[in-house]
Amino acid sequence: MLSHTAAELIAAANNGPDTKGLATWLQNIFGPLFLSIVGIVALFFLFTREITRFIQFLVLAIVIAVVFYFPESIVSIANGVATALGFKKSS
C-alpha cells in the first residue's frame, strides 16, 4: 500500500495538465475540417442556386471562423460594446 505525505499530495495537485498549446492544437485539427465542411456546403448551395442561403451561410461561416481563429477579438468587441453602453469607463 502506498502512503503519500501531505506535501506530495499538494505538489501533485499544483502540477495540473499543461494546456498552453491546447488552443493551437485544436485549431490545427479542426481548422482544415471546418474549412472543408464550409467548402462542401457552399458548393451545394451554389449548385442548387440558393443564392440567399449561400450568402447567409457564408456570413455565418465568416463569423464562426473569426471566433475560432481570433478568439481575442471577442474580448475587444465586448470591451468596446461595454464602453459604448457606459458599463465600463474607457482607459
C-alpha positions as CSV (number, residue, x, y, z in Angstrom):
1,M,0.0,0.0,0.0
2,L,1.3,3.4,-0.9
3,S,1.3,6.2,1.5
4,H,1.7,9.9,0.5
5,T,2.6,12.8,2.6
6,A,0.6,16.0,2.6
7,A,3.4,17.8,0.8
8,E,3.5,15.2,-2.0
9,L,-0.3,15.5,-2.5
10,I,-0.2,19.3,-2.6
11,A,2.7,19.2,-5.1
12,A,0.8,16.8,-7.3
13,A,-2.3,19.0,-7.2
14,N,-0.3,22.0,-8.3
15,N,1.1,20.2,-11.3
16,G,-2.1,20.2,-13.3
17,P,-2.2,19.4,-17.0
18,D,-0.3,21.8,-19.3
19,T,-2.9,23.4,-21.6
20,K,-0.8,26.2,-23.2
21,G,-0.8,24.6,-26.6
22,L,-4.3,23.2,-26.4
23,A,-5.9,26.0,-28.5
24,T,-3.3,25.8,-31.2
25,W,-3.6,22.0,-31.3
26,L,-7.4,22.2,-31.7
27,Q,-7.1,24.9,-34.4
28,N,-4.6,22.6,-36.3
29,I,-7.0,19.7,-36.0
30,F,-10.4,21.3,-36.6
31,G,-9.3,24.2,-38.8
32,P,-9.0,22.1,-42.0
33,L,-12.1,20.1,-41.1
34,F,-14.1,23.3,-40.7
35,L,-12.9,24.8,-44.0
36,S,-13.7,21.5,-45.8
37,I,-17.2,21.4,-44.5
38,V,-17.7,25.1,-45.4
39,G,-16.5,24.5,-48.9
40,I,-18.7,21.5,-49.4
41,V,-21.8,23.2,-48.1
42,A,-21.1,26.4,-50.1
43,L,-20.8,24.3,-53.3
44,F,-24.1,22.6,-52.5
45,F,-25.8,26.0,-52.1
46,L,-24.3,27.3,-55.3
47,F,-25.2,24.2,-57.4
48,T,-28.8,24.3,-56.2
49,R,-28.9,28.0,-57.0
50,E,-29.9,29.0,-53.5
51,I,-28.0,32.3,-53.5
52,T,-29.8,33.8,-50.5
53,R,-29.0,30.7,-48.3
54,F,-25.4,30.7,-49.7
55,I,-24.9,34.3,-48.6
56,Q,-26.4,33.6,-45.2
57,F,-24.2,30.6,-44.7
58,L,-21.2,32.5,-45.9
59,V,-21.8,35.3,-43.3
60,L,-22.3,32.7,-40.6
61,A,-19.2,30.8,-41.6
62,I,-17.1,34.0,-41.5
63,V,-18.4,34.9,-38.0
64,I,-17.6,31.4,-36.7
65,A,-14.1,31.5,-38.4
66,V,-13.3,34.8,-36.7
67,V,-14.3,33.4,-33.3
68,F,-12.4,30.2,-33.9
69,Y,-9.2,31.7,-35.3
70,F,-9.1,35.0,-33.5
71,P,-10.8,34.5,-30.0
72,E,-9.1,37.6,-28.6
73,S,-11.3,39.7,-30.9
74,I,-14.4,38.7,-28.9
75,V,-12.8,40.4,-25.8
76,S,-12.0,43.5,-27.8
77,I,-15.6,43.7,-29.1
78,A,-17.1,43.1,-25.7
79,N,-15.0,45.8,-24.2
80,G,-15.9,48.2,-26.9
81,V,-19.6,47.5,-26.5
82,A,-19.4,47.8,-22.7
83,T,-17.6,51.1,-23.1
84,A,-20.1,52.4,-25.7
85,L,-23.1,51.5,-23.4
86,G,-21.5,53.1,-20.4
87,F,-20.9,50.0,-18.4
88,K,-17.2,50.4,-18.5
89,K,-15.1,53.5,-18.4
90,S,-12.6,53.9,-21.2
91,S,-9.0,53.6,-20.2
